[in-house]
Amino acid sequence: REGKITTLEQRLQEAREAKRMADANLQMSQAAVDQFLTQLLQLPTGLGLQAEISQKQISEALTFYENERASLKENDELLPERSRNYFNTAQLLLRKGQRAEAHDWLEKARAALTLLLQKQPGHANTPRREALLGRTCRWLGTLQAESGHRVEALEFYKQAVASLEPAVKADPKDRNSRYECASAFYELGRRARRDGKAGL
């Protein structure tokens, strides 16, 4: 009888170890997919680097991020992952032409990134987080401008510049951040001159 109990315990231990390995492999696979999508979706518009993604692939990626959000929940320790999830979801929705839905996710990304920067000042990834916040604000400015909300658009472009400038200074070789910052400056200056606010 003791031998049977020992065998059962060994099998339970083996089952637990197999599950642990399966969970670890799943997490690694999910992280790899997230990293690939992030690199793909965070290429700035205008550099001619955008990869073509089919509608089927976009839908699959949206499902991936929807499933991922269930594990992120409202845990401040997962703010970096949640911020990235929100931003990437918005980018995918923009590719589907769902701009209103994308706007909502961009707002969530902006709130999460702002909170993250407040909670972890001086973090090693601060420049990257500032760059992502700047890009988020630039997109919000674009969507507000498209809707005819000039004042709101101008404010978002100001926020974009305020976030992107320190990111560029921290990593001047980051071509994406330089492009985003230049684009935000251009839009801010153009709209400020048109609206009679050249002193901005």
C-alpha positions in Angstrom: 0.0 0.0 0.0 2.8 2.4 0.8 4.4 1.6 -2.5 1.1 2.6 -4.3 0.9 5.8 -2.4 4.5 6.6 -3.2 3.9 5.9 -6.9 0.8 8.1 -6.8 2.7 10.9 -5.3 5.4 10.6 -7.9 2.9 10.7 -10.7 1.2 13.7 -9.1 4.6 15.4 -8.9 5.4 14.5 -12.5 2.0 15.9 -13.6 2.6 19.1 -11.7 6.0 19.5 -13.3 4.6 18.8 -16.8 1.9 21.5 -16.2 4.6 23.9 -15.0 6.6 23.3 -18.1 3.6 23.6 -20.4 2.6 26.9 -18.7 6.2 28.2 -19.1 6.3 27.3 -22.7 2.9 28.9 -23.3 4.1 32.1 -21.6 7.2 32.1 -23.8 5.1 31.7 -26.9 2.8 34.5 -25.9 5.7 36.8 -25.1 7.2 36.0 -28.5 4.0 36.8 -30.3 3.5 40.0 -28.3 7.1 41.1 -29.1 6.7 40.5 -32.8 3.4 42.3 -33.0 4.8 45.2 -30.9 7.7 45.6 -33.3 5.4 45.5 -36.3 2.8 47.9 -35.0 5.0 50.5 -33.5 6.8 51.3 -36.7 5.8 55.0 -37.3 3.7 55.9 -40.3 5.5 57.7 -43.1 8.8 55.8 -43.2 7.5 53.3 -45.7 8.2 50.4 -43.3 4.7 49.3 -42.5 4.2 45.7 -43.1 1.0 44.6 -44.8 -1.3 42.6 -42.5 -4.4 40.8 -43.8 -7.7 41.3 -42.2 -7.6 37.7 -41.0 -4.3 38.3 -39.3 -5.6 41.5 -37.7 -8.6 39.6 -36.3 -6.4 36.9 -34.9 -4.0 39.5 -33.3 -7.0 41.3 -31.7 -8.2 37.9 -30.3 -4.7 37.3 -28.9 -4.7 40.7 -27.1 -8.3 40.2 -25.9 -7.3 36.9 -24.4 -4.1 38.4 -22.9 -6.1 41.2 -21.1 -7.9 38.5 -19.1 -4.5 37.7 -17.4 -3.4 41.3 -17.0 -6.4 42.6 -15.1 -6.0 45.7 -12.9 -2.6 44.8 -11.5 -0.3 47.8 -11.3 2.7 45.5 -11.6 1.5 44.6 -15.1 1.1 48.2 -16.2 3.9 47.9 -18.8 2.2 44.9 -20.4 -1.2 46.5 -20.1 -0.1 49.7 -21.7 1.4 47.9 -24.6 -1.7 45.7 -25.0 -3.9 48.8 -25.2 -1.7 50.6 -27.7 -1.3 47.6 -30.0 -5.1 46.9 -29.8 -5.6 50.5 -31.0 -3.2 50.1 -33.8 -4.9 47.0 -35.0 -8.3 48.7 -34.9 -6.9 51.6 -36.9 -5.9 49.1 -39.6 -9.5 47.8 -39.6 -10.8 51.4 -40.0 -12.5 51.3 -36.6 -11.2 54.7 -35.5 -13.8 55.3 -32.7 -12.9 52.1 -31.0 -9.2 52.8 -31.6 -9.6 56.2 -29.9 -11.0 54.5 -26.8 -8.0 52.1 -26.5 -5.6 54.9 -27.1 -7.1 56.8 -24.2 -6.7 53.7 -22.0 -3.1 53.4 -23.2 -2.4 57.1 -22.4 -3.9 56.7 -18.9 -1.9 53.5 -18.2 1.4 54.9 -19.5 0.9 58.2 -17.5 0.3 56.2 -14.4 3.3 53.9 -15.1 5.7 56.9 -15.5 4.4 58.4 -12.3 4.8 55.1 -10.3 8.3 54.2 -11.7 10.2 57.5 -12.3 13.8 57.0 -13.4 13.2 53.4 -14.6 15.6 52.0 -17.2 12.7 51.8 -19.7 11.5 55.4 -19.1 12.6 56.7 -22.5 10.8 53.9 -24.3 7.7 54.5 -22.2 7.9 58.2 -22.9 8.2 57.5 -26.6 5.1 55.2 -26.5 3.2 57.8 -24.6 4.2 60.5 -27.1 3.1 58.3 -30.0 -0.2 57.6 -28.3 -0.8 61.3 -27.9 0.2 62.0 -31.5 -2.4 59.5 -32.7 -5.0 61.0 -30.3 -4.2 64.4 -31.8 -4.7 63.0 -35.3 -8.1 61.4 -34.5 -9.3 64.6 -32.7 -8.2 66.7 -35.7 -10.1 64.4 -38.1 -13.2 64.9 -36.0 -12.8 68.7 -36.2 -11.8 69.1 -32.5 -9.0 71.6 -33.0 -8.4 72.6 -29.4 -8.2 69.0 -28.2 -6.0 68.1 -31.1 -3.6 70.9 -30.3 -3.3 69.8 -26.7 -2.6 66.2 -27.6 0.2 67.3 -30.0 1.7 69.4 -27.2 1.6 66.4 -24.9 3.2 64.3 -27.7 6.1 66.7 -28.0 6.5 66.9 -24.3 6.9 63.1 -24.1 8.9 62.5 -27.2 11.6 65.2 -26.7 13.1 63.6 -23.6 12.9 60.2 -25.2 14.9 61.4 -28.2 17.4 63.1 -26.0 17.8 59.8 -24.0 18.3 57.8 -27.2 19.2 60.1 -30.2 19.8 57.0 -32.4 16.3 55.8 -32.2 15.0 56.6 -35.7 11.4 55.9 -34.8 11.3 58.3 -31.9 13.0 61.0 -33.9 10.5 60.6 -36.7 7.5 60.7 -34.3 8.9 63.7 -32.5 9.5 65.6 -35.8 6.0 64.7 -36.9 4.4 65.9 -33.6 6.4 69.2 -33.8 5.3 69.7 -37.4 1.6 69.2 -36.6 1.9 71.3 -33.5 3.5 74.2 -35.3 1.2 74.0 -38.3 -2.0 74.0 -36.3 -0.7 76.7 -33.9 0.1 79.0 -36.8 -3.3 78.3 -38.3 -5.1 79.0 -35.1 -3.1 82.1 -34.3 -1.0 80.6 -31.5 2.5 81.0 -33.0 4.0 81.4 -29.5 3.5 77.7 -28.6 
